[in-house]
C-alpha cells in the first residue's frame, strides 16, 4: 500500500530532487562504511583472511621459515594415523561429554535452589559466581594442581574417609575427573542465566499443577524443563563450544606436556605444541580446520534437533 | 520482609512445636521458617564447599611453604607476609610490579579498543542504512561462534612478517578492530532498544551521524559501555594464550605468563611465593567484582556473557 504512490510522487518532483535523494543515499552509505571500517578491516585482516590462508596452509608443509610446500590431503590423512592426535580427540571429547552436562546440571540444581524471594539470594548468587570469574585463570590452575597433588587437601580429605587415591595430578586415571571438577566448579555463569530464565516461568503454572496434585518431579519435568528449554539450549551450545577450547588450565597443570601419559593432552594443547613447539604450521592448520568443522557440525545438530525439544513460549499462544 | 517478621516466632514455636501446630496459621509459619532455615543452611554449606579452593588459596599465601602441601586446614599459627615479599621480587630479573604494569597496559588498552570498536560498529549496524549491512551483520554473528584457534596460526604469521612479535600490538589490534564479536553484539542489542525518536529529532535539527553518535548515543550507551569495559578488562587480565603466543621477553610479560615462568623455574620448591603471586594476580579481578558486582551479574544474566 505504502509503496504504490511512490513513483507518482517521485515523478512529480522531477529530476533535481531525485538527484538530491540519491546523493543523500550515497552520503549515507559512505558514512555507514566509515563507521563500519574498523570492524570491516578486522574482519578481513584478522578473521576471513586468516581463515582462508589457514585452509590453504592445511594442505601444505610449512615451518614458518621456508615457503609452504603443497602436499594435498597428507596432513589430514597423517592426522588420523597420529596416535597423539587421536588421544587429544579422545581426551577432549571425554571432557566435553562428561564435563558440560554435569556443569549444567549443577547450575540448574543450584539455580532452582536459589529461585525464591528469600533474603540473601543476591549474596548467594554472587558467591556462586566467583569461580566462573577466576576459574580459567593461570592462578586457579596452579591452586588446582596444588590441591589435587600428593598429600594435597583433596587427598587428605579423601584419606580421612579411607579413600586413599594419592595425588590426582600424577595419576593418568584421575587427571580427567580433576579437569572435569574444575569446569563443574565454574557453574556460576550458566546458573545466573538459568536463574534469569526461572524468573520468567509464570507462577500460575505451578499453582495450577499443584491443584492437579502434581509432585515436584512432575512439576520439574512438565513445567520447569519445557519452560527453560530455550535457556538450556543456549547454555548447552555456549558451554559445549567453550569446552572444546580449554587451554590455559591444561597447559599449566601438565606443564605444557599434556601428561601424565597423555591424559591431559587436550585438542588445543596439541594444536599449540604442533604449531608453535614443532613449527609444523600446516599440520596445526589442518587441526584447526577439523576443530572448526567439528564445532560447525555440533552447532548444526543442536539447531536441527532443537525443534524437537526447545519450546518457545510464543508458539503456544 | 516477611521472614524478618516471622523470625522471633520461629524460636518460640521451635521450642514448643506442638503448641505451634495447633493453630493453622502457626503451622504455615513453622513450615515457612523451617524451609527458610533449610534454604539458608544448604546454601551456606554449598558456598563453603564451592569457595573452599579460593579460601584455601588465600590462606596458603600467608603460610610457610612447608605448611601448604599436605595441609587442608585454613588456619595456621605461622601466618606472615613473607610469601608476598618474595613474590614481589619477581622472576627472571623482572619485578612483579612490572608484570602488573604490563597487565594493566594490556587490560586498559583492551577496554579502550573494545569500547571504541564495538560502539562505532553497533552504530553502523543499527542506525545507518547502507548496502551490504545485512550481509555484514550475518557475518559478524557467525564469527561469534568461531573458535579463536582457527585463526591463530595465520594471524601469528602475519604479525611475525610485520615484525610485531614480542610487542603488545598483536594483543591489542584485534580489540580496536572489533574482532571480539561478542562486544559488538552486546552493543547492537542495547542500541536497538534505544528510541529512534531521539536521533530523528536530532536529524531534523540538522545533526549528522557523527554528532548523533557522540552527543546522543554514547551518553545513552553508558550501561552497556560499563558492562563491556568490565568484561574486556577481566578477559584481558586473565588471558594466557595470546601473551603466550606473542610475547618472548620476560620484561613484557603480563601476570599470567609471569606466573607460568614462576612455576617453571621454582618447580614446586617455593609453593608459598607461587601461591602468593597467584593471589596477587587475581586481586584486581576480585576487586572489580566487589565494586561492579551488580553490573557483572546483570551482564551474565541478560547478555549471556561468560565470566
Interface residues (C-beta under 8 A of the other chain):
Chain A: X25 X28 X29 X31 X32 X33 X35 X36 X38 X39 X40 X41 X42 X43 X45 X46 X47 X48 X49 X50 X51 X53 X54 X57 X64 X110 X113 X114 X116 X118 X119 X120 X124 X125 X126 X127 X128 X129 X130 X131 X132 X133 X134 X135 X136 X137 X138 X139 X140 X142 X143 X144 X146 X147 X149 X150 X151 X152 X153 X154 X156 X157 X185 X186 X188 X189 X192 X193 X195 X196 X234 X238 X241 X242 X244 X245 X247 X248 X251 X252 X255 X268 X271 X272 X275 X276 X281 X284 X285 X288 X289 X291 X292 X295 X299
Chain B: X3 X4 X36 X39 X40 X42 X43 X46 X47 X50 X51 X53 X54 X56 X57 X60 X68 X69 X70 X71 X72 X116 X117 X120 X121 X123 X124 X125 X128 X129 X130 X131 X133 X136 X139 X140 X143 X145 X146 X147 X148 X149 X150 X151 X152 X153 X154 X155 X156 X157 X158 X160 X173 X174 X176 X177 X178 X179 X184 X208 X209 X210 X213 X234 X238 X240 X241 X244 X245 X255 X256 X259 X260 X263 X264 X271 X274 X275 X278 X279 X281 X282 X285 X286 X289 X293 X296 X297 X300 X301 X302 X304 X305 X306 X307
